[in-house]
């Protein structure tokens, strides 16, 4: 409304309400109470990618059915990667004396590379497992998928839910899935919310990654495993 700022404050709202003739006089505390009554509060913005996949609805219905009811003699697996992780100070939250926050050192030279977490979630078994790898390659992803398959008897069919990353759709993986009683179930494009393992990555990031400064990838791997 012509103001030289990119965010409203309570005082600005009160000032503008008077200028527009909505009220003759109002305090910023009254504005706060009005917003509170309407359940409006200050929040951080978030990124949201709207999927343009023409098969979005059909894919979601299929995945939702798998989540609601496990097919007979089968398991429903959600797979995804998390990362990359570099060995650097990561800010977070902690209980400290007033006006004395925890301090993390500045770190400008990162010479120890990155790593990725490959993980899977057994939806109906409610089981989570993962492995830290130094490189996210076709070989690493394929090896991890085969390790998931080895944890279940061959007669048990695996419904493998994952996104459309090229590493997940190689000819080698597609051929292996047909041979090893695995059905690949791809989510819609830009619809990571369809993959239930995503809800486990958020607390992992908050409890393990935030407020940390790991000195090696082995130390990070141990923390994630614990």
MDAnalysis code that builds the backbone (N, CA, C; Angstrom):
import MDAnalysis as mda
import numpy as np

u = mda.Universe.empty(678, n_residues=226, atom_resindex=np.repeat(np.arange(226), 3), trajectory=True)
u.add_TopologyAttr("name", ["N", "CA", "C"] * 226)
u.add_TopologyAttr("resid", np.arange(1, 227))
u.add_TopologyAttr("resname", ["UNK", "UNK", "UNK", "UNK", "UNK", "UNK", "UNK", "UNK", "UNK", "UNK", "UNK", "UNK", "UNK", "UNK", "UNK", "UNK", "UNK", "UNK", "UNK", "UNK", "UNK", "UNK", "UNK", "UNK", "UNK", "UNK", "UNK", "UNK", "UNK", "UNK", "UNK", "UNK", "UNK", "UNK", "UNK", "UNK", "UNK", "UNK", "UNK", "UNK", "UNK", "UNK", "UNK", "UNK", "UNK", "UNK", "UNK", "UNK", "UNK", "UNK", "UNK", "UNK", "UNK", "UNK", "UNK", "UNK", "UNK", "UNK", "UNK", "UNK", "UNK", "UNK", "UNK", "UNK", "UNK", "UNK", "UNK", "UNK", "UNK", "UNK", "UNK", "UNK", "UNK", "UNK", "UNK", "UNK", "UNK", "UNK", "UNK", "UNK", "UNK", "UNK", "UNK", "UNK", "UNK", "UNK", "UNK", "UNK", "UNK", "UNK", "UNK", "UNK", "UNK", "UNK", "UNK", "UNK", "UNK", "UNK", "UNK", "UNK", "UNK", "UNK", "UNK", "UNK", "UNK", "UNK", "UNK", "UNK", "UNK", "UNK", "UNK", "UNK", "UNK", "UNK", "UNK", "UNK", "UNK", "UNK", "UNK", "UNK", "UNK", "UNK", "UNK", "UNK", "UNK", "UNK", "UNK", "UNK", "UNK", "UNK", "UNK", "UNK", "UNK", "UNK", "UNK", "UNK", "UNK", "UNK", "UNK", "UNK", "UNK", "UNK", "UNK", "UNK", "UNK", "UNK", "UNK", "UNK", "UNK", "UNK", "UNK", "UNK", "UNK", "UNK", "UNK", "UNK", "UNK", "UNK", "UNK", "UNK", "UNK", "UNK", "UNK", "UNK", "UNK", "UNK", "UNK", "UNK", "UNK", "UNK", "UNK", "UNK", "UNK", "UNK", "UNK", "UNK", "UNK", "UNK", "UNK", "UNK", "UNK", "UNK", "UNK", "UNK", "UNK", "UNK", "UNK", "UNK", "UNK", "UNK", "UNK", "UNK", "UNK", "UNK", "UNK", "UNK", "UNK", "UNK", "UNK", "UNK", "UNK", "UNK", "UNK", "UNK", "UNK", "UNK", "UNK", "UNK", "UNK", "UNK", "UNK", "UNK", "UNK", "UNK", "UNK", "UNK", "UNK", "UNK", "UNK", "UNK", "UNK", "UNK", "UNK", "UNK", "UNK", "UNK"])
u.atoms.positions = np.array([
    [0.836, -1.210, 0.000],
    [0.000, 0.000, 0.000],
    [0.867, 1.254, 0.000],
    [2.005, 1.189, -0.725],
    [2.867, 2.357, -0.867],
    [3.844, 2.562, 0.271],
    [3.914, 1.631, 1.220],
    [4.855, 1.770, 2.340],
    [6.221, 1.210, 1.949],
    [7.312, 1.838, 2.425],
    [8.663, 1.407, 2.026],
    [9.205, 0.247, 2.837],
    [8.362, -0.732, 3.158],
    [8.795, -1.925, 3.904],
    [8.171, -3.154, 3.259],
    [8.727, -4.321, 3.553],
    [8.191, -5.544, 2.947],
    [7.412, -6.408, 3.942],
    [7.164, -5.849, 5.147],
    [6.406, -6.618, 6.139],
    [5.639, -5.673, 7.058],
    [4.395, -6.012, 7.324],
    [3.584, -5.215, 8.242],
    [4.055, -5.370, 9.683],
    [3.951, -4.288, 10.459],
    [4.120, -4.341, 11.905],
    [2.796, -3.922, 12.533],
    [2.621, -4.173, 13.819],
    [1.382, -3.779, 14.483],
    [1.188, -2.269, 14.437],
    [2.281, -1.519, 14.618],
    [2.191, -0.047, 14.594],
    [1.794, 0.457, 13.215],
    [2.362, -0.145, 12.156],
    [2.011, 0.261, 10.792],
    [0.559, -0.050, 10.469],
    [0.087, -1.202, 10.940],
    [-1.318, -1.559, 10.716],
    [-2.245, -0.564, 11.401],
    [-1.879, -0.200, 12.640],
    [-2.689, 0.770, 13.380],
    [-2.680, 2.127, 12.675],
    [-1.492, 2.539, 12.216],
    [-1.360, 3.828, 11.525],
    [-2.183, 3.846, 10.233],
    [-2.092, 2.761, 9.456],
    [-2.804, 2.698, 8.188],
    [-4.324, 2.637, 8.392],
    [-4.762, 1.978, 9.456],
    [-6.198, 1.898, 9.743],
    [-6.774, 3.277, 10.021],
    [-5.984, 4.116, 10.703],
    [-6.424, 5.489, 10.980],
    [-6.431, 6.305, 9.689],
    [-5.344, 6.169, 8.879],
    [-5.244, 6.927, 7.622],
    [-6.378, 6.597, 6.662],
    [-6.802, 5.333, 6.642],
    [-7.872, 4.910, 5.731],
    [-9.263, 5.217, 6.276],
    [-9.322, 5.712, 7.514],
    [-10.607, 6.065, 8.099],
    [-11.387, 4.887, 8.640],
    [-10.720, 3.773, 8.822],
    [-11.407, 2.586, 9.367],
    [-11.769, 2.832, 10.825],
    [-10.850, 3.492, 11.563],
    [-11.088, 3.868, 12.965],
    [-10.526, 5.269, 13.169],
    [-10.975, 5.939, 14.229],
    [-10.439, 7.266, 14.559],
    [-9.113, 7.122, 15.305],
    [-9.028, 6.081, 16.129],
    [-7.832, 5.879, 16.939],
    [-7.767, 4.419, 17.364],
    [-6.567, 3.836, 17.329],
    [-6.413, 2.437, 17.752],
    [-4.959, 2.206, 18.143],
    [-4.732, 1.405, 19.173],
    [-3.376, 1.103, 19.634],
    [-2.877, -0.173, 18.967],
    [-1.563, -0.344, 18.968],
    [-1.016, -1.568, 18.360],
    [-1.422, -2.800, 19.156],
    [-1.684, -2.620, 20.471],
    [-2.138, -3.754, 21.275],
    [-3.537, -4.195, 20.851],
    [-4.392, -3.257, 20.506],
    [-5.731, -3.600, 20.026],
    [-5.648, -4.345, 18.697],
    [-4.715, -3.906, 17.843],
    [-4.501, -4.601, 16.566],
    [-4.061, -6.037, 16.827],
    [-3.155, -6.206, 17.787],
    [-2.663, -7.562, 18.116],
    [-3.801, -8.461, 18.586],
    [-4.697, -7.913, 19.411],
    [-5.820, -8.691, 19.930],
    [-6.783, -9.089, 18.807],
    [-6.987, -8.157, 17.849],
    [-7.870, -8.448, 16.711],
    [-7.281, -9.584, 15.871],
    [-5.966, -9.512, 15.587],
    [-5.300, -10.558, 14.803],
    [-5.357, -11.898, 15.534],
    [-5.125, -11.857, 16.846],
    [-5.162, -13.085, 17.641],
    [-6.543, -13.730, 17.586],
    [-7.583, -12.896, 17.668],
    [-8.964, -13.410, 17.603],
    [-9.254, -14.066, 16.262],
    [-8.595, -13.557, 15.197],
    [-8.774, -14.112, 13.854],
    [-7.759, -15.211, 13.543],
    [-6.969, -15.588, 14.556],
    [-5.947, -16.638, 14.428],
    [-4.907, -16.289, 13.347],
    [-4.516, -15.027, 13.321],
    [-3.474, -14.572, 12.404],
    [-2.235, -14.226, 13.217],
    [-1.103, -14.790, 12.846],
    [0.143, -14.528, 13.569],
    [1.294, -14.437, 12.577],
    [2.432, -13.989, 13.044],
    [3.616, -13.837, 12.200],
    [4.274, -15.195, 12.000],
    [4.435, -15.605, 10.757],
    [5.014, -16.923, 10.450],
    [6.063, -16.771, 9.362],
    [6.998, -17.711, 9.347],
    [7.992, -17.744, 8.285],
    [7.344, -18.216, 6.992],
    [7.778, -17.661, 5.866],
    [7.274, -18.140, 4.583],
    [7.854, -19.519, 4.288],
    [7.143, -20.282, 3.481],
    [7.595, -21.619, 3.129],
    [7.507, -21.813, 1.618],
    [8.370, -22.679, 1.127],
    [8.371, -22.983, -0.307],
    [7.377, -24.106, -0.591],
    [6.616, -23.955, -1.638],
    [5.680, -25.008, -2.048],
    [5.696, -25.108, -3.564],
    [6.025, -26.277, -4.086],
    [6.005, -26.491, -5.532],
    [4.728, -27.228, -5.898],
    [3.942, -26.599, -6.724],
    [2.698, -27.225, -7.173],
    [3.016, -28.200, -8.299],
    [2.569, -29.432, -8.154],
    [2.847, -30.423, -9.185],
    [2.012, -30.170, -10.431],
    [2.634, -30.343, -11.584],
    [1.939, -30.217, -12.868],
    [1.845, -31.573, -13.565],
    [2.049, -32.623, -12.801],
    [1.972, -33.977, -13.343],
    [0.521, -34.289, -13.719],
    [0.235, -34.594, -14.982],
    [-1.147, -34.877, -15.396],
    [-1.716, -36.138, -14.745],
    [-0.844, -37.008, -14.256],
    [-1.291, -38.246, -13.607],
    [-1.233, -38.144, -12.085],
    [-1.141, -36.936, -11.565],
    [-0.974, -36.725, -10.127],
    [-2.059, -37.432, -9.306],
    [-3.312, -37.214, -9.672],
    [-4.423, -37.767, -8.893],
    [-4.413, -39.288, -8.899],
    [-4.195, -39.894, -10.056],
    [-4.198, -41.359, -10.149],
    [-3.020, -41.950, -9.369],
    [-1.865, -41.285, -9.443],
    [-0.696, -41.763, -8.688],
    [-0.948, -41.680, -7.189],
    [-1.551, -40.557, -6.747],
    [-1.824, -40.395, -5.334],
    [-2.853, -41.405, -4.839],
    [-3.883, -41.680, -5.623],
    [-4.895, -42.655, -5.214],
    [-4.270, -44.038, -5.034],
    [-3.372, -44.392, -5.944],
    [-2.714, -45.699, -5.860],
    [-1.826, -45.789, -4.623],
    [-1.024, -44.739, -4.380],
    [-0.132, -44.736, -3.223],
    [-0.941, -44.715, -1.923],
    [-2.016, -43.940, -1.913],
    [-2.854, -43.850, -0.726],
    [-3.458, -45.206, -0.368],
    [-3.875, -45.964, -1.397],
    [-4.426, -47.314, -1.153],
    [-3.368, -48.215, -0.516],
    [-2.124, -48.088, -0.985],
    [-1.043, -48.895, -0.421],
    [-0.780, -48.523, 1.035],
    [-0.916, -47.232, 1.363],
    [-0.710, -46.783, 2.737],
    [-1.842, -47.253, 3.654],
    [-3.055, -47.233, 3.130],
    [-4.210, -47.579, 3.953],
    [-4.326, -49.080, 4.203],
    [-3.916, -49.862, 3.203],
    [-4.040, -51.323, 3.365],
    [-2.904, -52.017, 2.626],
    [-2.150, -52.799, 3.352],
    [-1.025, -53.508, 2.750],
    [-1.535, -54.709, 1.957],
    [-1.156, -54.852, 0.697],
    [-1.572, -56.024, -0.091],
    [-1.092, -57.320, 0.579],
    [-1.801, -58.399, 0.309],
    [-1.465, -59.683, 0.912],
    [-0.083, -60.155, 0.461],
    [0.680, -60.684, 1.426],
    [2.022, -61.208, 1.161],
    [2.927, -60.167, 0.492],
    [2.890, -58.936, 1.032],
    [3.674, -57.847, 0.459],
    [4.049, -56.854, 1.559],
    [4.979, -55.968, 1.246],
    [5.330, -54.867, 2.134],
    [5.368, -53.582, 1.301],
    [5.056, -52.467, 1.945],
    [5.079, -51.164, 1.283],
    [6.275, -50.387, 1.831],
    [7.213, -50.058, 0.947],
    [8.465, -49.408, 1.331],
    [8.538, -48.011, 0.731],
    [8.882, -47.015, 1.546],
    [9.129, -45.663, 1.061],
    [10.637, -45.413, 1.102],
    [11.195, -45.019, -0.031],
    [12.639, -44.798, -0.123],
    [12.938, -43.376, -0.594],
    [14.005, -42.789, -0.021],
    [14.440, -41.470, -0.484],
    [15.836, -41.180, 0.058],
    [16.420, -40.093, -0.457],
    [17.727, -39.647, 0.012],
    [17.573, -38.330, 0.774],
    [18.499, -38.090, 1.686],
    [18.532, -36.837, 2.434],
    [19.953, -36.286, 2.374],
    [20.096, -34.999, 2.121],
    [21.418, -34.404, 2.034],
    [21.489, -33.453, 0.848],
    [22.700, -32.988, 0.523],
    [23.990, -33.423, 1.060],
    [24.312, -32.805, 2.427],
    [25.160, -33.512, 3.189],
    [25.650, -33.036, 4.469],
    [27.126, -32.686, 4.325],
    [27.500, -31.513, 4.774],
    [28.916, -31.154, 4.841],
    [29.280, -30.955, 6.305],
    [30.537, -31.141, 6.621],
    [30.987, -31.014, 8.009],
    [31.192, -29.540, 8.330],
    [30.152, -28.934, 8.862],
    [30.185, -27.511, 9.184],
    [29.303, -27.253, 10.400],
    [29.494, -26.133, 11.089],
    [28.612, -25.791, 12.210],
    [27.191, -25.534, 11.712],
    [26.209, -26.147, 12.361],
    [24.803, -25.976, 11.972],
    [24.052, -25.361, 13.153],
    [23.409, -24.240, 12.916],
    [22.683, -23.567, 13.996],
    [21.433, -24.349, 14.392],
    [21.020, -24.160, 15.654],
    [19.819, -24.813, 16.150],
    [19.321, -24.101, 17.391],
    [18.678, -24.820, 18.282],
    [18.144, -24.251, 19.519],
    [18.680, -25.041, 20.719],
    [18.854, -24.360, 21.836],
    [19.291, -25.040, 23.060],
    [18.897, -24.199, 24.265],
    [18.778, -24.860, 25.424],
    [18.489, -24.144, 26.663],
    [19.793, -23.556, 27.214],
    [19.833, -22.241, 27.370],
    [21.027, -21.563, 27.868],
    [20.610, -20.422, 28.790],
    [21.542, -19.915, 29.599],
    [21.225, -18.751, 30.443],
    [20.784, -17.558, 29.584],
    [19.986, -16.685, 30.178],
    [19.474, -15.523, 29.459],
    [20.606, -14.690, 28.855],
    [20.458, -14.345, 27.591],
    [21.387, -13.509, 26.831],
    [22.773, -14.149, 26.676],
    [22.840, -15.458, 26.845],
    [24.117, -16.148, 26.639],
    [23.903, -17.375, 25.744],
    [23.644, -17.161, 24.468],
    [23.379, -18.299, 23.567],
    [24.632, -19.130, 23.338],
    [24.434, -20.390, 22.990],
    [25.560, -21.227, 22.581],
    [26.206, -20.622, 21.347],
    [27.527, -20.704, 21.279],
    [28.246, -20.162, 20.128],
    [28.811, -21.293, 19.284],
    [28.678, -21.155, 17.978],
    [29.283, -22.106, 17.051],
    [30.418, -21.408, 16.323],
    [31.519, -22.097, 16.100],
    [32.643, -21.452, 15.418],
    [32.329, -21.178, 13.952],
    [32.958, -20.129, 13.417],
    [32.849, -19.867, 11.983],
    [33.686, -20.896, 11.244],
    [33.201, -21.320, 10.079],
    [33.922, -22.343, 9.323],
    [33.847, -22.000, 7.847],
    [34.982, -21.597, 7.286],
    [34.995, -21.159, 5.897],
    [35.662, -22.169, 4.965],
    [36.491, -23.048, 5.530],
    [37.187, -24.033, 4.702],
    [36.593, -25.411, 4.960],
    [36.009, -25.990, 3.926],
    [35.391, -27.314, 4.053],
    [36.107, -28.255, 3.098],
    [36.970, -29.049, 3.660],
    [37.842, -29.889, 2.832],
    [37.546, -31.378, 2.971],
    [36.495, -31.717, 3.735],
    [36.245, -33.143, 3.997],
    [35.043, -33.689, 3.234],
    [34.623, -32.977, 2.191],
    [33.599, -33.511, 1.305],
    [32.201, -33.528, 1.902],
    [31.308, -34.217, 1.204],
    [29.903, -34.302, 1.609],
    [29.467, -35.758, 1.711],
    [28.286, -35.962, 2.257],
    [27.704, -37.307, 2.338],
    [26.194, -37.208, 2.190],
    [25.565, -38.344, 1.918],
    [24.117, -38.422, 1.759],
    [23.579, -39.562, 2.619],
    [22.359, -39.393, 3.092],
    [21.676, -40.476, 3.797],
    [20.706, -41.152, 2.843],
    [20.879, -42.452, 2.626],
    [19.909, -43.261, 1.899],
    [19.081, -43.978, 2.950],
    [17.764, -43.880, 2.865],
    [16.929, -44.453, 3.928],
    [15.633, -45.019, 3.371],
    [15.067, -45.965, 4.127],
    [13.759, -46.500, 3.735],
    [12.881, -46.657, 4.967],
    [11.574, -46.599, 4.730],
    [10.580, -46.734, 5.793],
    [9.569, -47.798, 5.403],
    [9.462, -48.830, 6.236],
    [8.461, -49.876, 6.056],
    [7.164, -49.354, 6.664],
    [6.207, -48.980, 5.822],
    [5.008, -48.275, 6.271],
    [4.204, -49.073, 7.287],
    [3.878, -50.297, 6.967],
    [2.999, -51.081, 7.850],
    [3.782, -51.787, 8.964],
    [5.063, -52.010, 8.751],
    [5.900, -52.557, 9.813],
    [6.423, -51.472, 10.739],
    [6.242, -50.192, 10.339],
    [6.694, -49.039, 11.112],
    [8.173, -49.182, 11.475],
    [8.986, -49.412, 10.450],
    [10.419, -49.643, 10.652],
    [11.226, -48.703, 9.756],
    [12.208, -48.039, 10.346],
    [13.025, -47.067, 9.630],
    [14.489, -47.484, 9.674],
    [15.162, -47.422, 8.515],
    [16.574, -47.813, 8.454],
    [17.277, -47.003, 7.378],
    [18.547, -46.698, 7.602],
    [19.274, -45.911, 6.620],
    [20.769, -46.142, 6.682],
    [21.444, -45.555, 5.712],
    [22.890, -45.720, 5.584],
    [23.482, -44.452, 4.985],
    [24.597, -43.991, 5.560],
    [25.267, -42.800, 5.049],
    [26.282, -43.206, 3.986],
    [26.239, -42.543, 2.842],
    [27.184, -42.820, 1.753],
    [27.880, -41.522, 1.368],
    [29.100, -41.622, 0.867],
    [29.863, -40.437, 0.517],
    [29.461, -39.860, -0.844],
    [28.953, -40.703, -1.727],
    [28.536, -40.233, -3.044],
    [27.182, -40.825, -3.410],
    [26.303, -39.982, -3.961],
    [24.994, -40.457, -4.402],
    [25.090, -40.798, -5.886],
    [25.436, -42.037, -6.161],
    [25.621, -42.491, -7.538],
    [24.608, -43.582, -7.862],
    [24.533, -43.946, -9.148],
    [23.648, -45.040, -9.564],
    [24.014, -46.328, -8.845],
    [25.316, -46.553, -8.697],
    [25.786, -47.769, -8.042],
    [25.382, -47.797, -6.574],
    [25.529, -46.647, -5.877],
    [25.194, -46.580, -4.452],
    [23.702, -46.776, -4.225],
    [22.866, -46.128, -5.058],
    [21.410, -46.250, -4.919],
    [20.965, -47.679, -5.219],
    [21.499, -48.255, -6.295],
    [21.120, -49.617, -6.675],
    [21.529, -50.622, -5.602],
    [22.719, -50.433, -5.044],
    [23.200, -51.316, -3.985],
    [22.301, -51.233, -2.748],
    [21.840, -50.020, -2.425],
    [20.964, -49.845, -1.263],
    [19.605, -50.492, -1.501],
    [19.067, -50.343, -2.711],
    [17.776, -50.964, -3.018],
    [17.865, -52.483, -2.920],
    [18.979, -53.046, -3.358],
    [19.166, -54.497, -3.258],
    [19.293, -54.928, -1.797],
    [19.878, -54.059, -0.969],
    [19.981, -54.397, 0.456],
    [18.600, -54.391, 1.120],
    [17.689, -53.510, 0.640],
    [16.311, -53.521, 1.147],
    [15.640, -54.843, 0.774],
    [15.814, -55.249, -0.496],
    [15.219, -56.491, -0.977],
    [15.711, -57.691, -0.166],
    [16.985, -57.693, 0.232],
    [17.570, -58.821, 0.957],
    [17.019, -58.968, 2.376],
    [16.350, -57.942, 2.876],
    [15.805, -57.990, 4.235],
    [14.443, -58.682, 4.302],
    [13.892, -59.038, 3.143],
    [12.592, -59.701, 3.102],
    [12.686, -60.963, 2.254],
    [11.889, -61.990, 2.574],
    [11.897, -63.211, 1.767],
    [11.516, -62.925, 0.319],
    [12.042, -63.707, -0.601],
    [11.793, -63.505, -2.030],
    [10.306, -63.600, -2.377],
    [9.559, -64.419, -1.631],
    [8.144, -64.598, -1.924],
    [7.315, -63.355, -1.555],
    [7.885, -62.471, -0.708],
    [7.182, -61.242, -0.306],
    [7.423, -60.157, -1.347],
    [6.348, -59.619, -1.883],
    [6.469, -58.577, -2.909],
    [6.746, -57.228, -2.264],
    [7.644, -56.452, -2.872],
    [7.973, -55.118, -2.385],
    [7.327, -54.059, -3.280],
    [6.496, -53.206, -2.680],
    [5.995, -52.023, -3.375],
    [6.900, -50.874, -2.955],
    [7.722, -50.400, -3.870],
    [8.761, -49.428, -3.568],
    [8.334, -48.030, -4.020],
    [7.942, -47.200, -3.050],
    [7.499, -45.833, -3.328],
    [8.703, -44.895, -3.310],
    [8.916, -44.151, -4.404],
    [10.025, -43.196, -4.461],
    [9.739, -42.142, -5.518],
    [10.565, -41.086, -5.539],
    [10.315, -39.982, -6.466],
    [10.898, -40.268, -7.847],
    [10.828, -39.268, -8.720],
    [11.177, -39.453, -10.131],
    [12.619, -39.088, -10.479],
    [13.499, -39.100, -9.497],
    [14.905, -38.814, -9.766],
    [15.457, -39.815, -10.780],
    [16.274, -39.328, -11.710],
    [16.816, -40.208, -12.752],
    [17.546, -41.414, -12.181],
    [18.182, -41.238, -11.020],
    [18.908, -42.347, -10.390],
    [17.973, -43.486, -9.981],
    [16.678, -43.178, -9.861],
    [15.697, -44.189, -9.439],
    [15.047, -44.899, -10.623],
    [15.380, -44.477, -11.852],
    [14.678, -45.009, -13.026],
    [15.631, -45.564, -14.075],
    [16.809, -45.998, -13.631],
    [17.774, -46.542, -14.584],
    [17.289, -47.888, -15.123],
    [17.788, -48.259, -16.286],
    [17.408, -49.540, -16.887],
    [17.772, -50.695, -15.967],
    [18.879, -50.561, -15.286],
    [19.339, -51.619, -14.379],
    [18.352, -51.836, -13.242],
    [17.860, -50.741, -12.663],
    [16.906, -50.838, -11.556],
    [15.573, -51.393, -12.037],
    [15.099, -50.928, -13.191],
    [13.817, -51.403, -13.736],
    [13.890, -52.897, -14.038],
    [14.999, -53.348, -14.618],
    [15.173, -54.765, -14.936],
    [15.255, -55.604, -13.662],
    [15.988, -55.103, -12.674],
    [16.112, -55.815, -11.389],
    [14.759, -55.953, -10.708],
    [13.943, -54.887, -10.749],
    [12.636, -54.910, -10.094],
    [11.737, -56.000, -10.688],
    [11.757, -56.139, -12.011],
    [10.935, -57.161, -12.658],
    [11.373, -58.571, -12.270],
    [12.660, -58.753, -12.084],
    [13.212, -60.079, -11.781],
    [13.080, -60.458, -10.310],
    [13.068, -59.434, -9.411],
    [13.141, -59.713, -7.972],
    [11.848, -59.421, -7.209],
    [10.710, -59.484, -7.878],
    [9.414, -59.335, -7.220],
    [9.284, -57.975, -6.521],
    [9.696, -56.924, -7.251],
    [9.610, -55.553, -6.737],
    [8.787, -54.721, -7.718],
    [7.807, -53.988, -7.209],
    [7.023, -53.082, -8.058],
    [7.406, -51.647, -7.727],
    [7.880, -50.921, -8.730],
    [8.293, -49.534, -8.546],
    [7.068, -48.619, -8.622],
    [6.855, -47.838, -7.576],
    [5.698, -46.946, -7.501],
    [6.228, -45.512, -7.390],
    [6.155, -44.751, -8.467],
    [6.713, -43.411, -8.495],
    [5.673, -42.368, -8.077],
    [6.103, -41.425, -7.254],
    [5.226, -40.327, -6.863],
    [5.080, -39.350, -8.036],
    [4.143, -38.439, -7.910],
    [3.987, -37.408, -8.941],
    [5.182, -36.455, -8.884],
    [5.439, -35.779, -9.979],
    [6.537, -34.815, -10.038],
    [6.268, -33.653, -9.076],
    [7.300, -33.217, -8.354],
    [7.188, -32.136, -7.371],
    [6.096, -32.419, -6.336],
    [6.024, -33.649, -5.879],
    [5.018, -34.026, -4.866],
    [5.675, -34.931, -3.830],
    [6.723, -34.419, -3.189],
    [7.444, -35.224, -2.208],
    [6.566, -35.598, -1.016],
    [5.479, -34.837, -0.803],
    [4.570, -35.135, 0.308],
    [3.896, -36.497, 0.155],
    [3.932, -37.073, -1.037],
    [3.339, -38.402, -1.236],
    [4.198, -39.500, -0.607],
    [5.463, -39.188, -0.328],
    [6.384, -40.175, 0.212],
    [6.437, -40.041, 1.730],
    [5.999, -41.066, 2.443],
    [5.873, -40.971, 3.903],
    [7.199, -40.880, 4.640],
    [8.296, -41.225, 3.999],
    [9.579, -41.116, 4.688],
    [9.943, -39.647, 4.925],
    [9.364, -38.743, 4.148],
    [9.654, -37.317, 4.311],
    [9.312, -36.830, 5.715],
    [8.259, -37.371, 6.303],
    [7.856, -36.946, 7.650],
    [8.842, -37.394, 8.710],
    [9.725, -38.348, 8.374],
    [10.753, -38.793, 9.315],
    [12.051, -38.007, 9.133],
    [12.238, -37.418, 7.970],
    [13.444, -36.622, 7.731],
    [13.427, -35.321, 8.530],
    [12.235, -34.734, 8.707],
    [12.133, -33.464, 9.431],
    [12.613, -33.579, 10.881],
    [12.111, -34.553, 11.680],
    [12.623, -34.684, 13.050],
    [14.084, -35.115, 13.095],
    [14.528, -35.874, 12.093],
    [15.933, -36.269, 12.039],
    [16.811, -35.029, 11.870],
    [16.376, -34.132, 11.004],
    [17.115, -32.890, 10.787],
    [17.128, -32.047, 12.059],
    [16.001, -32.007, 12.767],
    [15.886, -31.181, 13.969],
    [16.684, -31.756, 15.144],
    [16.701, -33.084, 15.296],
    [17.298, -33.699, 16.483],
    [18.750, -34.116, 16.308],
    [19.176, -34.283, 15.061],
    [20.537, -34.777, 14.821],
    [21.416, -33.745, 14.120],
    [20.850, -33.068, 13.122],
    [21.647, -32.144, 12.312],
    [21.709, -30.751, 12.934],
    [20.552, -30.236, 13.387],
    [20.518, -28.891, 13.964],
    [21.358, -28.823, 15.236],
    [21.984, -27.653, 15.460],
    [22.765, -27.420, 16.673],
    [23.921, -28.409, 16.819],
    [24.631, -28.659, 15.716],
    [25.712, -29.649, 15.744],
    [26.941, -29.150, 14.998],
    [28.058, -29.802, 15.261],
    [29.288, -29.564, 14.496],
    [30.079, -30.872, 14.519],
    [29.714, -31.795, 13.625],
    [30.380, -33.094, 13.573],
    [31.763, -32.948, 12.937],
    [32.725, -33.698, 13.476],
    [34.105, -33.582, 13.025],
    [34.465, -34.582, 11.929],
    [33.577, -35.555, 11.695],
    [33.824, -36.534, 10.636],
    [32.492, -37.099, 10.171],
    [32.505, -37.672, 8.966],
    [31.285, -38.292, 8.448],
    [30.948, -39.554, 9.232],
    [31.960, -40.193, 9.804],
    [31.718, -41.375, 10.640],
    [30.968, -40.975, 11.910],
    [31.326, -39.826, 12.479],
    [30.637, -39.331, 13.678],
    [29.189, -38.980, 13.356],
    [28.979, -38.354, 12.212],
    [27.618, -38.032, 11.773],
    [26.808, -39.307, 11.540],
    [27.422, -40.282, 10.909],
    [26.752, -41.556, 10.637],
    [26.315, -42.231, 11.941],
    [27.195, -42.210, 12.943],
    [26.885, -42.829, 14.230],
    [25.713, -42.109, 14.915],
    [25.700, -40.768, 14.828],
    [24.620, -39.993, 15.440],
    [23.283, -40.310, 14.767],
    [23.286, -40.404, 13.442],
    [22.062, -40.725, 12.709],
    [21.576, -42.132, 13.069],
    [22.515, -43.066, 13.149],
    [22.150, -44.449, 13.473],
    [21.529, -44.549, 14.858],
    [22.110, -43.819, 15.806],
    [21.569, -43.853, 17.183],
    [20.201, -43.211, 17.276],
])
